């Protein structure tokens, strides 16, 4: 059955069938022809896969991110980031990374971050003589912070699939997120010094206190949401609802940039994005159910333990696999399919479940801005109105920076679980 499902999945993907539909059809093909289960099991398992309380956070964080983008919050965060580091050479590029870090700490989505921040900073960088493909590449690679810095939708998915504490995963995501953000800023500063880009980036920056005065309510949002989770005031799922109401208050009452007409489009776009993600989740849950019932995870575990003699060789192999998979399969689908298989093996090698979760997320985050199917690339191309091919020469340098950070996260667990160990 496993071979039949896998082969049919590959064929469907090769013909361009959407990922969620491919997974569901391949799973139903396997049930109907190669198992003793009735076909009604497909509908039952897809429903059960979505009937989990933590998944309620996903639509609410998507909604909060869309409200932030439309309610003037993202623009104020950009101005604040520029007031801090926008005055240096390459300050606009560095501000892009810093803004993505702040925006990601509430939106939880790298694609939302790309559209919200990219629509402001890509035109600004082009106006300051950055090549448009470079500006789009900076935005696409910076937006990966949306899945590292909590709250993060992929971290929620990993927690649900592997029954790992989502609160601990959120705390563990802070270290890798800060590492990636700092590495990107340092690299962009050195690159701009060498190439001469960004000589006049500080010309239109607001003063720090003026920018802070405009953005203080927006800056409180991450502290309220993340602080409430870490202090135990509310759960990660409840935090998503808090984020929505706070974004509505700031955008509609304080900034007064939200209209009823705008809210209609915000809810419409949020529903569409949520439906796409939940369809992938339900299909992947069905796929995982069949894979687990077939005994494939235990067979793979036996092969892995016989092939790799240490957890470090295993982690290297996992990184290579995930980097390749991330280039071709959507992050949520790859996570939901592979986590139930790889996580138990990692635990058997003595890898902390929270640490392994961050390793998986970091790998798949890199896949979000690598060709041919990186979703951040498509979003950045749409904002910049350029083809992906023009971005590839500029992307290589950012992929190298990200892979170096991945190696540090993999082999120095303290980066991800150090803060968790202090708080728990």
C-alpha positions, 0 to 999 in steps of 0.5 A: 500500500505504501508504494501505491500511495507514494507512486500515485502521489508523485504522479499527481504532483508531477501533473500539477495537481494541488498538494492537498488534493494530491495527498487526499486522492493518493490516500483514497486510492490506497484505501480503496485498492490496497486496504481492508478499510471502507472508503468512508474512513477517508472522510472520518480521518480527515474530520478527526484530523481537524477536530483538535483544539490547538488548530483553532489558533491557525485561522485566528493568527491568520486573521490577526496578521491580515488586520495588522497589514490593513490597519496601519500596523505594518507601516508603523512597524516599518517606520520604527525599524528604520528609525533604529537601523535605517540610518546606516548604509544598507539600513533599508535592507536591515530594516526589512529583517528587523520589521519582519522579526517584529511582524512575525511575532504576532502574525505567525505566517511568513507569507502574510509577512511577505505581503504586508512588509514587502508591499512597503519596503520592496518599492522603498528599496528599489527607489533607493537604487537596490536592484529589484530582484535583490530587494525581492530576495531580501524580503523573501528570505527575511520573511522566513522569520515568520515561521521561526519566531513565535507564534508560528503556525508550523510550530503549532502543527508540529506540536499537534502532530507529535503531541509536544508542548506548543508553549515550549515550542514557542519559547524554543523558537525565540533563539533560532529566530534571533539567530537568523535575524541577527545573521541576516542583518550582519550579512546585509550590512557587510554586503552593502558596504562591499557593493555600495548599495544603500548609501542614502538609506537614512534620508527619509527616516523618522526620529526614534521617538517620533517613530516610537510615538506612532508605533507604541501600540503596535509594539505592545502587541507582541508583548501582550500576546507572547507575554500572556502565553509565557506567564500562563495568563492564556494558552497559545490558542487563546492568545490568537483570539487576543491578537485578533481583538487587539489588532482590531482595537489598534487598527480600528480605534487608535489608528482609525484605518479600518473600515467595514468594507476593508474588514469584509475583504480581510475576513474573506482573504482570511477564510480563503487562506484558512481553508487552504491550510486546513485542507492540507492538514486534513489530507495530511492527517489521513495520509499519516493515519495510513502510513502509521497503520501500515507499519512504515515508521517502525520499518524506517526506524529499524533501517535508520538505527541500523544505518546511522551509528550516532544522532549526529549522522542521523541529524545530518541525513535529516537536514539533507532530506528536509532541505530537499523536501522543502524545495518541492513540498509545501511546508505544512504538508511536509511537516504533517507527513514527515514529523510522525515518521521522523520524530519518534526516530529522533527521540530514540536517538536521544534528540529532545522533541522540542529541539527536533521540532525547531530543526524541522521548522528551520529546514522547511523555513529555508525551503520557503524561499528556495526554488522551485516551489518556495511560497515566499518566492511566489509572494515576493515575485507578486509584490515586486512584479518580477519573475522568479528566475531573476531572483535566483542569482541573489537568493544563493547568498541568503540560502548560504547564510540560512544553512550556516544558521541551520547547522548552528541550531542543529548541533548547538541545542542550547540555541533553541532549548536553552531558554526553555530549560530556564523557564521550565 
